[in-house]
Amino acid sequence: MPHGHLVLIRRNNMQKLIEVEQLTRYYGDHCAVNNVSFALEKGEILGFLGPNGAGKTSTMQMICGNLAPTSGQVLINGIDMLDQPKEAKRALGYLPEIPPVYRDLTVDEFLGYCARLHGIPMERRQKALDQARERTGLKDVADRLIGNLSKGYQQRVGIAQAIVHMPDVIILDEPTVGLDPIQIREIRELIRDLGQEHGVILSTHILSEVQESCTRVQIIHQGRLVFNDRIEGLEQQMRASSLLLATARTPDLEVMALMPPIQRIDDLGDHHYRIFHDKTEDPSESLAALVVNSGWGLRELMPERCSMEQIFIDITRTPISAEEQIP
Amino acid sequence: MMALVIAGREFRTLFLSPLAWTMLGIIQFILAFMFLAQLDYYLMIQPRIAGMEEAPGVTDSIIAPLFGNAGIILMLVTPLLTMRLISEERRNKTLTLLFTAPVSMTEIVLGKYLGVLGFLLLIVGMILLMPLSLLLGGALDMGKLAACVLGLSLLLAGFAAVGLYMSALTAQPTVAAVSTFGILLMLWILDWSSQSGSSGASVLQYLSLLRHYEGLLRGWVSTTDVLYFILFITTFLVLSVHRLDHDRLQK
């Protein structure tokens, strides 16, 4: 490719770190990834959700050049992964599901090797190593053999390996699997931290992880992208459409049901009620007034939030028809 | 450049396990034993052949057999060295590290190959010390010695190329070792059948590693033999690159 051409492409996609276009992958007859397109911009942390076997890992492997797509295109920083893999890979850091660490090396030896593989010049290598160790909390174990470290530390070495060369794009495949709660929190903080200067793709099936650390969510199901929105959009979907009410005395349900937004009232027993209402209107204020004015004794009134699990299950349970596709 | 980074790691990793040290020790011990036995034998017959015309010299009667034996012993040992090269990385899922780094498949294969080749050349160097020790007591035919060293180096480079390819085929180091050994042995004894004098015999004879190695041991550095080894090595390296690329294309 002529030099001028390359520069032009770079300029056009200055802010897009990753562009994935109509990515498709077949394993034999089985379609693992079907026509997936999306883009990632600087400063974004993209949560990649999906049930097991949905095509998350295949998609990530294709973005990282570990797997050749059947069709489609991957651009990293505007550079085509298939045409110029070496240039494209310079901007990539990838932590696969199983951290690719050599158990017979020490943490320092291993990270030094990774830095050399990514062509970091000698004078910057020590600094890069220090930085990666610092960020992943590996300072105390720098001289220990990776094989002797606990799973959590090995995972950190895997993350350190992905960030040692300061790539623009960091791709983490289930980075918190097998870690204890404290380590999980640390890793999540690290991910948020990394999201400030890099673009991060985070694959997981732990939903709270996405809620905590991501700015955007994608749900992949049966190889297709079925949901792609900012995290606020997802929270919108989670907005309550029911209230929980507890009273001291038996209220008159007939009277309550007359209020316009209320659609149905379930008696949960012991003066507890679940009130379903129109999503667009919140009846809690008028309901509270009604309960108090009628002297039923208001004890609790709480909006119920639809959990992320619920949304996830709703989206992924329905088999996808051919027309239904995120554009 | 990147190939050298990979080669460097590969070479150093060999010494992290006792395997490499054990091999260096045992090979040296066995060959030293053979060398001394050969030397004893030569000293015994020397007075008898002294008066003969065109009597075999020290180089012919001690060094050529030593290198011949070294070839056979290293045929047994090289598969153990090469078996882990790619198969172990594939099994431990660490190949991803190399696939994600800005390194081409050719560089990965060359790196792995050069790493193990460095170790094999170290063995050649250690073996070379034995004939050189004879310089203390007499003169050697340096040309013939050089041909022997070249021959053994090329032979080992060939072994390593086969081993690397076999390692690229599988995720089980032991399978790689056994199949490497099988192929090497087959290529070694291929010319046994040529005594029958059938039409295909000369082809088989040509393919045999032993044939080409023997020529070099006698001190005849012919382009045919050298070219045979170079083609042999290149073929298996190219096959390895293709095989590794296959991982990316289709899993």
Interface residues (C-beta under 8 A of the other chain):
Chain A: Y27 C64 G65 N66 L67 A68 P85 K86 E87 K89 R90 L92 G93 Y94 P96 I98 P100 V101 Y102 R103 D104 L105 Y113 C114 R116 L117 H118 G119 Q161
Chain B: M2 V5 I6 R9 T13 L16 S17 N92 K93 T94 L95 T96 L97 L98 F99 T100 A101 P102 V103 S104 R248 L249 Q250 K251
